[in-house]
């Protein structure tokens, strides 16, 4: 899977965000700007807690942003 294909899956396919609407929104927001920063973020984390070899708690979190 290419990097662009992966990012399309993470930020458009899974979320239902329309790529054309996102492009229009970004184009409008950046109109007249000289400098700026734009990024997409996807973070997944997993936490397991054990005590004497016994699993006490577990969690899995995903955060995504544009």
mmJSON file of the N, C-alpha and C atoms, coordinates in Angstrom:
{"data_MODEL":{"atom_site":{
"group_PDB":["ATOM","ATOM","ATOM","ATOM","ATOM","ATOM","ATOM","ATOM","ATOM","ATOM","ATOM","ATOM","ATOM","ATOM","ATOM","ATOM","ATOM","ATOM","ATOM","ATOM","ATOM","ATOM","ATOM","ATOM","ATOM","ATOM","ATOM","ATOM","ATOM","ATOM","ATOM","ATOM","ATOM","ATOM","ATOM","ATOM","ATOM","ATOM","ATOM","ATOM","ATOM","ATOM","ATOM","ATOM","ATOM","ATOM","ATOM","ATOM","ATOM","ATOM","ATOM","ATOM","ATOM","ATOM","ATOM","ATOM","ATOM","ATOM","ATOM","ATOM","ATOM","ATOM","ATOM","ATOM","ATOM","ATOM","ATOM","ATOM","ATOM","ATOM","ATOM","ATOM","ATOM","ATOM","ATOM","ATOM","ATOM","ATOM","ATOM","ATOM","ATOM","ATOM","ATOM","ATOM","ATOM","ATOM","ATOM","ATOM","ATOM","ATOM","ATOM","ATOM","ATOM","ATOM","ATOM","ATOM","ATOM","ATOM","ATOM","ATOM","ATOM","ATOM","ATOM","ATOM","ATOM","ATOM","ATOM","ATOM","ATOM","ATOM","ATOM","ATOM","ATOM","ATOM","ATOM","ATOM","ATOM","ATOM","ATOM","ATOM","ATOM","ATOM","ATOM","ATOM","ATOM","ATOM","ATOM","ATOM","ATOM","ATOM","ATOM","ATOM","ATOM","ATOM","ATOM","ATOM","ATOM","ATOM","ATOM","ATOM","ATOM","ATOM","ATOM","ATOM","ATOM","ATOM","ATOM","ATOM","ATOM","ATOM","ATOM","ATOM","ATOM","ATOM","ATOM","ATOM","ATOM","ATOM","ATOM","ATOM","ATOM","ATOM","ATOM","ATOM","ATOM","ATOM","ATOM","ATOM","ATOM","ATOM","ATOM","ATOM","ATOM","ATOM","ATOM","ATOM","ATOM","ATOM","ATOM","ATOM","ATOM","ATOM","ATOM","ATOM","ATOM","ATOM","ATOM","ATOM","ATOM","ATOM","ATOM","ATOM","ATOM","ATOM","ATOM","ATOM","ATOM","ATOM"],
"id":[1,2,3,4,5,6,7,8,9,10,11,12,13,14,15,16,17,18,19,20,21,22,23,24,25,26,27,28,29,30,31,32,33,34,35,36,37,38,39,40,41,42,43,44,45,46,47,48,49,50,51,52,53,54,55,56,57,58,59,60,61,62,63,64,65,66,67,68,69,70,71,72,73,74,75,76,77,78,79,80,81,82,83,84,85,86,87,88,89,90,91,92,93,94,95,96,97,98,99,100,101,102,103,104,105,106,107,108,109,110,111,112,113,114,115,116,117,118,119,120,121,122,123,124,125,126,127,128,129,130,131,132,133,134,135,136,137,138,139,140,141,142,143,144,145,146,147,148,149,150,151,152,153,154,155,156,157,158,159,160,161,162,163,164,165,166,167,168,169,170,171,172,173,174,175,176,177,178,179,180,181,182,183,184,185,186,187,188,189,190,191,192,193,194,195,196,197,198],
"type_symbol":["N","C","C","N","C","C","N","C","C","N","C","C","N","C","C","N","C","C","N","C","C","N","C","C","N","C","C","N","C","C","N","C","C","N","C","C","N","C","C","N","C","C","N","C","C","N","C","C","N","C","C","N","C","C","N","C","C","N","C","C","N","C","C","N","C","C","N","C","C","N","C","C","N","C","C","N","C","C","N","C","C","N","C","C","N","C","C","N","C","C","N","C","C","N","C","C","N","C","C","N","C","C","N","C","C","N","C","C","N","C","C","N","C","C","N","C","C","N","C","C","N","C","C","N","C","C","N","C","C","N","C","C","N","C","C","N","C","C","N","C","C","N","C","C","N","C","C","N","C","C","N","C","C","N","C","C","N","C","C","N","C","C","N","C","C","N","C","C","N","C","C","N","C","C","N","C","C","N","C","C","N","C","C","N","C","C","N","C","C","N","C","C","N","C","C","N","C","C"],
"label_atom_id":["N","CA","C","N","CA","C","N","CA","C","N","CA","C","N","CA","C","N","CA","C","N","CA","C","N","CA","C","N","CA","C","N","CA","C","N","CA","C","N","CA","C","N","CA","C","N","CA","C","N","CA","C","N","CA","C","N","CA","C","N","CA","C","N","CA","C","N","CA","C","N","CA","C","N","CA","C","N","CA","C","N","CA","C","N","CA","C","N","CA","C","N","CA","C","N","CA","C","N","CA","C","N","CA","C","N","CA","C","N","CA","C","N","CA","C","N","CA","C","N","CA","C","N","CA","C","N","CA","C","N","CA","C","N","CA","C","N","CA","C","N","CA","C","N","CA","C","N","CA","C","N","CA","C","N","CA","C","N","CA","C","N","CA","C","N","CA","C","N","CA","C","N","CA","C","N","CA","C","N","CA","C","N","CA","C","N","CA","C","N","CA","C","N","CA","C","N","CA","C","N","CA","C","N","CA","C","N","CA","C","N","CA","C","N","CA","C","N","CA","C","N","CA","C","N","CA","C","N","CA","C"],
"label_alt_id":[null,null,null,null,null,null,null,null,null,null,null,null,null,null,null,null,null,null,null,null,null,null,null,null,null,null,null,null,null,null,null,null,null,null,null,null,null,null,null,null,null,null,null,null,null,null,null,null,null,null,null,null,null,null,null,null,null,null,null,null,null,null,null,null,null,null,null,null,null,null,null,null,null,null,null,null,null,null,null,null,null,null,null,null,null,null,null,null,null,null,null,null,null,null,null,null,null,null,null,null,null,null,null,null,null,null,null,null,null,null,null,null,null,null,null,null,null,null,null,null,null,null,null,null,null,null,null,null,null,null,null,null,null,null,null,null,null,null,null,null,null,null,null,null,null,null,null,null,null,null,null,null,null,null,null,null,null,null,null,null,null,null,null,null,null,null,null,null,null,null,null,null,null,null,null,null,null,null,null,null,null,null,null,null,null,null,null,null,null,null,null,null,null,null,null,null,null,null],
"label_comp_id":["UNK","UNK","UNK","UNK","UNK","UNK","UNK","UNK","UNK","UNK","UNK","UNK","UNK","UNK","UNK","UNK","UNK","UNK","UNK","UNK","UNK","UNK","UNK","UNK","UNK","UNK","UNK","UNK","UNK","UNK","UNK","UNK","UNK","UNK","UNK","UNK","UNK","UNK","UNK","UNK","UNK","UNK","UNK","UNK","UNK","UNK","UNK","UNK","UNK","UNK","UNK","UNK","UNK","UNK","UNK","UNK","UNK","UNK","UNK","UNK","UNK","UNK","UNK","UNK","UNK","UNK","UNK","UNK","UNK","UNK","UNK","UNK","UNK","UNK","UNK","UNK","UNK","UNK","UNK","UNK","UNK","UNK","UNK","UNK","UNK","UNK","UNK","UNK","UNK","UNK","UNK","UNK","UNK","UNK","UNK","UNK","UNK","UNK","UNK","UNK","UNK","UNK","UNK","UNK","UNK","UNK","UNK","UNK","UNK","UNK","UNK","UNK","UNK","UNK","UNK","UNK","UNK","UNK","UNK","UNK","UNK","UNK","UNK","UNK","UNK","UNK","UNK","UNK","UNK","UNK","UNK","UNK","UNK","UNK","UNK","UNK","UNK","UNK","UNK","UNK","UNK","UNK","UNK","UNK","UNK","UNK","UNK","UNK","UNK","UNK","UNK","UNK","UNK","UNK","UNK","UNK","UNK","UNK","UNK","UNK","UNK","UNK","UNK","UNK","UNK","UNK","UNK","UNK","UNK","UNK","UNK","UNK","UNK","UNK","UNK","UNK","UNK","UNK","UNK","UNK","UNK","UNK","UNK","UNK","UNK","UNK","UNK","UNK","UNK","UNK","UNK","UNK","UNK","UNK","UNK","UNK","UNK","UNK"],
"label_asym_id":["A","A","A","A","A","A","A","A","A","A","A","A","A","A","A","A","A","A","A","A","A","A","A","A","A","A","A","A","A","A","A","A","A","A","A","A","A","A","A","A","A","A","A","A","A","A","A","A","A","A","A","A","A","A","A","A","A","A","A","A","A","A","A","A","A","A","A","A","A","A","A","A","A","A","A","A","A","A","A","A","A","A","A","A","A","A","A","A","A","A","A","A","A","A","A","A","A","A","A","A","A","A","A","A","A","A","A","A","A","A","A","A","A","A","A","A","A","A","A","A","A","A","A","A","A","A","A","A","A","A","A","A","A","A","A","A","A","A","A","A","A","A","A","A","A","A","A","A","A","A","A","A","A","A","A","A","A","A","A","A","A","A","A","A","A","A","A","A","A","A","A","A","A","A","A","A","A","A","A","A","A","A","A","A","A","A","A","A","A","A","A","A","A","A","A","A","A","A"],
"label_entity_id":["1","1","1","1","1","1","1","1","1","1","1","1","1","1","1","1","1","1","1","1","1","1","1","1","1","1","1","1","1","1","1","1","1","1","1","1","1","1","1","1","1","1","1","1","1","1","1","1","1","1","1","1","1","1","1","1","1","1","1","1","1","1","1","1","1","1","1","1","1","1","1","1","1","1","1","1","1","1","1","1","1","1","1","1","1","1","1","1","1","1","1","1","1","1","1","1","1","1","1","1","1","1","1","1","1","1","1","1","1","1","1","1","1","1","1","1","1","1","1","1","1","1","1","1","1","1","1","1","1","1","1","1","1","1","1","1","1","1","1","1","1","1","1","1","1","1","1","1","1","1","1","1","1","1","1","1","1","1","1","1","1","1","1","1","1","1","1","1","1","1","1","1","1","1","1","1","1","1","1","1","1","1","1","1","1","1","1","1","1","1","1","1","1","1","1","1","1","1"],
"label_seq_id":[1,1,1,2,2,2,3,3,3,4,4,4,5,5,5,6,6,6,7,7,7,8,8,8,9,9,9,10,10,10,11,11,11,12,12,12,13,13,13,14,14,14,15,15,15,16,16,16,17,17,17,18,18,18,19,19,19,20,20,20,21,21,21,22,22,22,23,23,23,24,24,24,25,25,25,26,26,26,27,27,27,28,28,28,29,29,29,30,30,30,31,31,31,32,32,32,33,33,33,34,34,34,35,35,35,36,36,36,37,37,37,38,38,38,39,39,39,40,40,40,41,41,41,42,42,42,43,43,43,44,44,44,45,45,45,46,46,46,47,47,47,48,48,48,49,49,49,50,50,50,51,51,51,52,52,52,53,53,53,54,54,54,55,55,55,56,56,56,57,57,57,58,58,58,59,59,59,60,60,60,61,61,61,62,62,62,63,63,63,64,64,64,65,65,65,66,66,66],
"pdbx_PDB_ins_code":[null,null,null,null,null,null,null,null,null,null,null,null,null,null,null,null,null,null,null,null,null,null,null,null,null,null,null,null,null,null,null,null,null,null,null,null,null,null,null,null,null,null,null,null,null,null,null,null,null,null,null,null,null,null,null,null,null,null,null,null,null,null,null,null,null,null,null,null,null,null,null,null,null,null,null,null,null,null,null,null,null,null,null,null,null,null,null,null,null,null,null,null,null,null,null,null,null,null,null,null,null,null,null,null,null,null,null,null,null,null,null,null,null,null,null,null,null,null,null,null,null,null,null,null,null,null,null,null,null,null,null,null,null,null,null,null,null,null,null,null,null,null,null,null,null,null,null,null,null,null,null,null,null,null,null,null,null,null,null,null,null,null,null,null,null,null,null,null,null,null,null,null,null,null,null,null,null,null,null,null,null,null,null,null,null,null,null,null,null,null,null,null,null,null,null,null,null,null],
"Cartn_x":[0.855,0.0,0.899,0.625,1.429,1.1,2.005,1.781,0.51,0.281,-0.922,-2.178,-2.105,-3.251,-3.584,-2.554,-2.758,-3.38,-2.879,-3.445,-4.876,-5.181,-6.565,-7.482,-7.025,-7.825,-8.054,-6.993,-7.101,-7.969,-7.841,-8.485,-9.741,-9.968,-11.172,-12.108,-11.617,-12.467,-13.051,-12.21,-12.678,-13.567,-13.373,-14.115,-15.314,-15.36,-16.444,-16.228,-15.051,-14.735,-14.575,-15.24,-15.183,-13.883,-13.028,-11.754,-11.926,-12.931,-13.161,-13.581,-14.444,-14.858,-13.663,-12.828,-11.632,-10.705,-10.525,-9.656,-10.204,-11.516,-12.126,-11.987,-12.199,-12.1,-10.68,-9.701,-8.298,-7.916,-8.32,-8.02,-8.587,-9.816,-10.459,-9.752,-9.389,-8.735,-7.348,-6.663,-5.3,-5.228,-6.368,-6.38,-5.809,-4.818,-4.198,-3.112,-2.87,-1.826,-0.457,0.528,1.903,2.659,2.275,3.002,2.022,2.299,1.428,1.85,1.102,1.398,0.089,0.105,-1.081,-0.621,-1.295,-0.882,-2.081,-1.917,-2.871,-2.199,-2.969,-2.392,-3.216,-2.533,-3.182,-2.306,-2.861,-2.092,-2.877,-2.251,-2.877,-1.989,-2.605,-1.829,-2.56,-1.778,-2.317,-1.651,-2.437,-1.91,-2.392,-1.463,-1.79,-1.174,-1.963,-1.469,-1.587,-0.454,-0.458,0.068,-0.454,0.009,0.216,1.426,1.773,1.352,1.557,1.25,-0.218,-1.06,-2.501,-2.852,-3.54,-3.966,-5.014,-4.722,-5.638,-6.465,-5.867,-6.618,-5.956,-6.755,-6.254,-7.045,-6.366,-7.067,-6.385,-7.154,-6.651,-7.311,-6.519,-7.047,-6.526,-7.39,-7.009,-7.444,-6.531,-6.834,-6.454,-7.326,-7.032,-7.443,-6.683,-6.998,-6.529,-7.11,-6.81,-6.595],
"Cartn_y":[-1.178,0.0,1.237,2.179,3.4,4.333,5.264,6.227,7.036,7.47,8.259,7.418,6.171,5.279,5.063,4.897,4.72,5.966,7.147,8.376,8.595,8.266,8.368,7.459,6.249,5.307,5.833,6.327,6.796,8.033,8.976,10.271,10.499,9.713,9.918,8.714,7.534,6.346,6.008,5.948,5.556,6.602,7.867,8.93,9.434,9.121,9.627,11.065,11.626,12.991,13.03,13.965,14.106,14.815,14.166,14.784,16.112,16.223,17.471,18.596,18.289,19.292,19.727,18.784,19.123,20.023,19.711,20.525,21.938,22.07,23.404,24.198,23.541,24.205,24.695,23.845,24.226,25.352,25.242,26.289,27.629,27.62,28.843,29.396,28.507,28.944,29.52,29.01,29.46,30.634,31.048,32.153,33.412,33.995,35.206,34.964,33.722,33.414,33.406,33.877,33.843,32.643,32.185,31.107,30.356,29.134,28.378,26.929,26.179,24.777,24.009,22.89,22.043,20.608,19.863,18.481,17.606,16.335,15.309,14.487,14.066,13.315,12.069,10.958,9.7,9.038,8.803,8.234,7.081,5.924,4.767,4.339,4.074,3.635,2.498,1.665,0.511,0.452,0.124,0.045,-1.248,-2.0,-3.229,-3.134,-3.446,-3.417,-4.825,-5.336,-6.664,-6.581,-7.444,-7.558,-9.04,-9.423,-10.836,-11.711,-11.205,-11.981,-12.01,-11.314,-11.289,-9.945,-9.994,-8.765,-8.054,-6.82,-6.051,-5.054,-4.464,-3.524,-3.419,-3.002,-2.829,-1.716,-0.976,0.061,0.243,0.704,1.002,2.294,3.281,4.585,4.977,5.632,6.186,7.641,8.519,9.937,10.332,11.046,11.518,12.981,13.74,15.153,15.719,16.853,17.516,18.976],
"Cartn_z":[0.0,0.0,0.0,-0.889,-0.96,0.204,0.472,1.556,1.322,0.073,-0.219,-0.089,-0.496,-0.363,1.112,1.93,3.369,3.988,3.632,4.201,3.725,2.475,1.992,2.795,3.084,3.87,5.278,5.926,7.311,7.454,6.524,6.726,5.9,4.884,4.079,4.135,3.82,3.764,5.128,6.154,7.492,8.148,7.814,8.492,7.71,6.411,5.585,5.138,5.412,4.994,3.477,2.837,1.384,0.989,0.19,-0.196,-0.934,-1.775,-2.516,-1.575,-0.615,0.367,1.213,1.614,2.39,1.578,0.299,-0.566,-0.72,-0.916,-1.049,0.248,1.368,2.67,2.925,2.648,2.848,1.898,0.643,-0.343,0.119,0.606,1.084,2.326,3.244,4.482,4.226,3.202,2.928,1.961,1.438,0.481,1.133,0.51,1.024,2.059,2.415,3.401,2.742,3.465,2.979,3.527,4.686,5.337,6.229,6.483,7.36,7.439,8.181,8.379,8.352,7.702,7.611,7.794,8.665,8.856,9.177,8.901,9.285,10.372,11.347,12.45,12.708,12.922,13.288,14.335,15.507,16.606,17.217,17.319,17.96,19.125,20.271,21.429,22.14,22.774,23.482,24.856,25.875,27.231,27.874,28.435,29.16,30.549,31.567,32.941,33.533,34.022,34.629,36.058,36.887,38.267,38.55,38.865,39.091,37.913,36.704,35.504,35.124,35.888,35.604,34.98,33.877,33.202,34.053,34.442,35.292,34.487,33.465,32.632,31.264,30.306,28.942,28.281,27.411,26.653,25.306,24.357,23.022,22.581,22.204,21.807,20.435,19.678,18.383,18.356,17.975,17.807,16.391,15.741,14.385,14.293,13.546,13.409,12.094,11.752,10.481,10.759],
"occupancy":[1.0,1.0,1.0,1.0,1.0,1.0,1.0,1.0,1.0,1.0,1.0,1.0,1.0,1.0,1.0,1.0,1.0,1.0,1.0,1.0,1.0,1.0,1.0,1.0,1.0,1.0,1.0,1.0,1.0,1.0,1.0,1.0,1.0,1.0,1.0,1.0,1.0,1.0,1.0,1.0,1.0,1.0,1.0,1.0,1.0,1.0,1.0,1.0,1.0,1.0,1.0,1.0,1.0,1.0,1.0,1.0,1.0,1.0,1.0,1.0,1.0,1.0,1.0,1.0,1.0,1.0,1.0,1.0,1.0,1.0,1.0,1.0,1.0,1.0,1.0,1.0,1.0,1.0,1.0,1.0,1.0,1.0,1.0,1.0,1.0,1.0,1.0,1.0,1.0,1.0,1.0,1.0,1.0,1.0,1.0,1.0,1.0,1.0,1.0,1.0,1.0,1.0,1.0,1.0,1.0,1.0,1.0,1.0,1.0,1.0,1.0,1.0,1.0,1.0,1.0,1.0,1.0,1.0,1.0,1.0,1.0,1.0,1.0,1.0,1.0,1.0,1.0,1.0,1.0,1.0,1.0,1.0,1.0,1.0,1.0,1.0,1.0,1.0,1.0,1.0,1.0,1.0,1.0,1.0,1.0,1.0,1.0,1.0,1.0,1.0,1.0,1.0,1.0,1.0,1.0,1.0,1.0,1.0,1.0,1.0,1.0,1.0,1.0,1.0,1.0,1.0,1.0,1.0,1.0,1.0,1.0,1.0,1.0,1.0,1.0,1.0,1.0,1.0,1.0,1.0,1.0,1.0,1.0,1.0,1.0,1.0,1.0,1.0,1.0,1.0,1.0,1.0,1.0,1.0,1.0,1.0,1.0,1.0],
"B_iso_or_equiv":[0.0,0.0,0.0,0.0,0.0,0.0,0.0,0.0,0.0,0.0,0.0,0.0,0.0,0.0,0.0,0.0,0.0,0.0,0.0,0.0,0.0,0.0,0.0,0.0,0.0,0.0,0.0,0.0,0.0,0.0,0.0,0.0,0.0,0.0,0.0,0.0,0.0,0.0,0.0,0.0,0.0,0.0,0.0,0.0,0.0,0.0,0.0,0.0,0.0,0.0,0.0,0.0,0.0,0.0,0.0,0.0,0.0,0.0,0.0,0.0,0.0,0.0,0.0,0.0,0.0,0.0,0.0,0.0,0.0,0.0,0.0,0.0,0.0,0.0,0.0,0.0,0.0,0.0,0.0,0.0,0.0,0.0,0.0,0.0,0.0,0.0,0.0,0.0,0.0,0.0,0.0,0.0,0.0,0.0,0.0,0.0,0.0,0.0,0.0,0.0,0.0,0.0,0.0,0.0,0.0,0.0,0.0,0.0,0.0,0.0,0.0,0.0,0.0,0.0,0.0,0.0,0.0,0.0,0.0,0.0,0.0,0.0,0.0,0.0,0.0,0.0,0.0,0.0,0.0,0.0,0.0,0.0,0.0,0.0,0.0,0.0,0.0,0.0,0.0,0.0,0.0,0.0,0.0,0.0,0.0,0.0,0.0,0.0,0.0,0.0,0.0,0.0,0.0,0.0,0.0,0.0,0.0,0.0,0.0,0.0,0.0,0.0,0.0,0.0,0.0,0.0,0.0,0.0,0.0,0.0,0.0,0.0,0.0,0.0,0.0,0.0,0.0,0.0,0.0,0.0,0.0,0.0,0.0,0.0,0.0,0.0,0.0,0.0,0.0,0.0,0.0,0.0,0.0,0.0,0.0,0.0,0.0,0.0],
"pdbx_formal_charge":[null,null,null,null,null,null,null,null,null,null,null,null,null,null,null,null,null,null,null,null,null,null,null,null,null,null,null,null,null,null,null,null,null,null,null,null,null,null,null,null,null,null,null,null,null,null,null,null,null,null,null,null,null,null,null,null,null,null,null,null,null,null,null,null,null,null,null,null,null,null,null,null,null,null,null,null,null,null,null,null,null,null,null,null,null,null,null,null,null,null,null,null,null,null,null,null,null,null,null,null,null,null,null,null,null,null,null,null,null,null,null,null,null,null,null,null,null,null,null,null,null,null,null,null,null,null,null,null,null,null,null,null,null,null,null,null,null,null,null,null,null,null,null,null,null,null,null,null,null,null,null,null,null,null,null,null,null,null,null,null,null,null,null,null,null,null,null,null,null,null,null,null,null,null,null,null,null,null,null,null,null,null,null,null,null,null,null,null,null,null,null,null,null,null,null,null,null,null],
"auth_seq_id":[1,1,1,2,2,2,3,3,3,4,4,4,5,5,5,6,6,6,7,7,7,8,8,8,9,9,9,10,10,10,11,11,11,12,12,12,13,13,13,14,14,14,15,15,15,16,16,16,17,17,17,18,18,18,19,19,19,20,20,20,21,21,21,22,22,22,23,23,23,24,24,24,25,25,25,26,26,26,27,27,27,28,28,28,29,29,29,30,30,30,31,31,31,32,32,32,33,33,33,34,34,34,35,35,35,36,36,36,37,37,37,38,38,38,39,39,39,40,40,40,41,41,41,42,42,42,43,43,43,44,44,44,45,45,45,46,46,46,47,47,47,48,48,48,49,49,49,50,50,50,51,51,51,52,52,52,53,53,53,54,54,54,55,55,55,56,56,56,57,57,57,58,58,58,59,59,59,60,60,60,61,61,61,62,62,62,63,63,63,64,64,64,65,65,65,66,66,66],
"auth_comp_id":["UNK","UNK","UNK","UNK","UNK","UNK","UNK","UNK","UNK","UNK","UNK","UNK","UNK","UNK","UNK","UNK","UNK","UNK","UNK","UNK","UNK","UNK","UNK","UNK","UNK","UNK","UNK","UNK","UNK","UNK","UNK","UNK","UNK","UNK","UNK","UNK","UNK","UNK","UNK","UNK","UNK","UNK","UNK","UNK","UNK","UNK","UNK","UNK","UNK","UNK","UNK","UNK","UNK","UNK","UNK","UNK","UNK","UNK","UNK","UNK","UNK","UNK","UNK","UNK","UNK","UNK","UNK","UNK","UNK","UNK","UNK","UNK","UNK","UNK","UNK","UNK","UNK","UNK","UNK","UNK","UNK","UNK","UNK","UNK","UNK","UNK","UNK","UNK","UNK","UNK","UNK","UNK","UNK","UNK","UNK","UNK","UNK","UNK","UNK","UNK","UNK","UNK","UNK","UNK","UNK","UNK","UNK","UNK","UNK","UNK","UNK","UNK","UNK","UNK","UNK","UNK","UNK","UNK","UNK","UNK","UNK","UNK","UNK","UNK","UNK","UNK","UNK","UNK","UNK","UNK","UNK","UNK","UNK","UNK","UNK","UNK","UNK","UNK","UNK","UNK","UNK","UNK","UNK","UNK","UNK","UNK","UNK","UNK","UNK","UNK","UNK","UNK","UNK","UNK","UNK","UNK","UNK","UNK","UNK","UNK","UNK","UNK","UNK","UNK","UNK","UNK","UNK","UNK","UNK","UNK","UNK","UNK","UNK","UNK","UNK","UNK","UNK","UNK","UNK","UNK","UNK","UNK","UNK","UNK","UNK","UNK","UNK","UNK","UNK","UNK","UNK","UNK","UNK","UNK","UNK","UNK","UNK","UNK"],
"auth_asym_id":["A","A","A","A","A","A","A","A","A","A","A","A","A","A","A","A","A","A","A","A","A","A","A","A","A","A","A","A","A","A","A","A","A","A","A","A","A","A","A","A","A","A","A","A","A","A","A","A","A","A","A","A","A","A","A","A","A","A","A","A","A","A","A","A","A","A","A","A","A","A","A","A","A","A","A","A","A","A","A","A","A","A","A","A","A","A","A","A","A","A","A","A","A","A","A","A","A","A","A","A","A","A","A","A","A","A","A","A","A","A","A","A","A","A","A","A","A","A","A","A","A","A","A","A","A","A","A","A","A","A","A","A","A","A","A","A","A","A","A","A","A","A","A","A","A","A","A","A","A","A","A","A","A","A","A","A","A","A","A","A","A","A","A","A","A","A","A","A","A","A","A","A","A","A","A","A","A","A","A","A","A","A","A","A","A","A","A","A","A","A","A","A","A","A","A","A","A","A"],
"auth_atom_id":["N","CA","C","N","CA","C","N","CA","C","N","CA","C","N","CA","C","N","CA","C","N","CA","C","N","CA","C","N","CA","C","N","CA","C","N","CA","C","N","CA","C","N","CA","C","N","CA","C","N","CA","C","N","CA","C","N","CA","C","N","CA","C","N","CA","C","N","CA","C","N","CA","C","N","CA","C","N","CA","C","N","CA","C","N","CA","C","N","CA","C","N","CA","C","N","CA","C","N","CA","C","N","CA","C","N","CA","C","N","CA","C","N","CA","C","N","CA","C","N","CA","C","N","CA","C","N","CA","C","N","CA","C","N","CA","C","N","CA","C","N","CA","C","N","CA","C","N","CA","C","N","CA","C","N","CA","C","N","CA","C","N","CA","C","N","CA","C","N","CA","C","N","CA","C","N","CA","C","N","CA","C","N","CA","C","N","CA","C","N","CA","C","N","CA","C","N","CA","C","N","CA","C","N","CA","C","N","CA","C","N","CA","C","N","CA","C","N","CA","C","N","CA","C","N","CA","C","N","CA","C"],
"pdbx_PDB_model_num":[1,1,1,1,1,1,1,1,1,1,1,1,1,1,1,1,1,1,1,1,1,1,1,1,1,1,1,1,1,1,1,1,1,1,1,1,1,1,1,1,1,1,1,1,1,1,1,1,1,1,1,1,1,1,1,1,1,1,1,1,1,1,1,1,1,1,1,1,1,1,1,1,1,1,1,1,1,1,1,1,1,1,1,1,1,1,1,1,1,1,1,1,1,1,1,1,1,1,1,1,1,1,1,1,1,1,1,1,1,1,1,1,1,1,1,1,1,1,1,1,1,1,1,1,1,1,1,1,1,1,1,1,1,1,1,1,1,1,1,1,1,1,1,1,1,1,1,1,1,1,1,1,1,1,1,1,1,1,1,1,1,1,1,1,1,1,1,1,1,1,1,1,1,1,1,1,1,1,1,1,1,1,1,1,1,1,1,1,1,1,1,1,1,1,1,1,1,1]
}}}
